[in-house]
């Protein structure tokens, strides 16, 4: 099977990758360093200064979303890995199922829930929650303002990308050899120490791959900010989208922003590779 | 490990509530008699009837399915071939190929999207074509293949190299040996890869948005353009139907899997204890 002749089978795809993966990336680099008439410039990077706030904002919100995903996703993956065989199958199905529905629709549905006159506020009104709230805090509110805030954007990210955190962690915890845990118990570790010293360190590769899989789409989203942020919260994705298909048409600046974002991704990957092997398998579930 | 206590069950329940609340809302309001998405105006099936008459949505659905099926099929064949090619390579070129293969998966979708858009715009200067279905298909194949490769490669690694040689020793030509011996072994990986590729294509919005041009629209693109005004509840009806189809599919797969496990276990039990069964028989 591993014959030299079989290497030929890779040739078409190598050519394909060269044309549709490598060349487009080189084009981004070329565009980032040139002006409209094709001469070399660094101006695209210096004009990026005015968007420093957007960079900071994007990274901050994506970090918060990633942290919440870990806080929610790790325990979930851990509990699931401990569940019975049947329960595991059902729960995995329940986690995968939403991924099959278009994420735009699911995000859009949050609008109905979060609006000032949305379902959550209506529900709270109907149980007279706000009377209680106003009574305790001396305020005079009739609804919580949730939509079009950075908080709503973070919620949208957590909602959309949580499965990408749960799945790799789950698959790593599930693969932990139960004899390792038994050995630790035999050596006198209580369940807390078993978790601290055995399960958690062994599950780190899953957490790391979960972090990349949540952070990268979060930092570059433009749909979630448009739907749940109401255009109030600008992120890197919005900025890039504007330069390519939006009003501020300037693919050169857009390429420069994409390039900087890509470099950050590369740095992330390098850090990941230093931490854990077995990453590839964790990503594949 | 210990079984889950009350706290962990509650925690799991709350997370699942969080995951399913919007889907539940979507489904409930697909049966709403009025156009509102927050006020219940009575039960009706109008949106389902209107859905099938909406040519924009139906056209986009057709485009989405067409591009996903073609892209997944091509990606499966090309990806399996490429995986075998990678597997046969020496270590160094293989590592290089795999790193490039990883790029579309690790890069942010928006970067993949705009980079392909730049390529198509650039190529459009020299070649007479416009962004449309063809460019959309190319983009989908490009981001589908890496998933197929990553799902086939582990199966190739698990393969016992001797069986391929044994088949050849028994007189099979290279291709026959591949078809009869190797392919059945790696088939689970191939099918899994195809499924992931299809899912990725169906679910994609960002890359399609940048590569489909202004004339072609996938379902996600139609939904996106609708969110700028107001989504018509027909879309709720469509997503309810899609949800049910996927749910049914997953249930069938799960039940089949469970049955297979059961059958395998029964068989194993029988095989494990033929002696004891015989013993029981003689005692009667």
Interface residues (C-beta under 8 A of the other chain):
Chain A: X1 X2 X3 X4 X5 X6 X7 X8 X9 X10 X11 X12 X13 X14 X16 X17 X19 X20 X21 X22 X23 X24 X25 X27 X28 X31 X72 X75 X76 X79 X80 X81 X82 X83 X84 X86 X89 X90 X91 X93 X94 X95 X96 X97 X98 X99 X100 X101 X102 X103 X104 X105 X106 X107 X108 X109 X110 X111 X112 X113 X115 X117 X118 X119 X122 X159 X162 X178 X181 X191 X212 X216 X217 X219 X220 X222 X223 X226 X227 X237 X240 X241 X244 X245 X251 X254 X255 X258 X261 X262 X265 X269 X280 X281 X283 X284
Chain B: X1 X2 X3 X4 X8 X9 X11 X12 X15 X16 X18 X19 X20 X21 X22 X23 X25 X26 X29 X37 X38 X78 X79 X81 X82 X84 X85 X86 X87 X88 X89 X97 X100 X101 X103 X104 X105 X106 X107 X108 X109 X110 X111 X112 X114 X115 X116 X117 X118 X119 X121 X122 X138 X139 X141 X142 X145 X150 X151 X154 X156 X159 X161 X164 X174 X182 X199 X202 X203 X205 X206 X209 X210 X219 X220 X223 X224 X227 X231 X235 X236 X239 X242 X243 X246 X247 X250 X251 X254 X257 X258
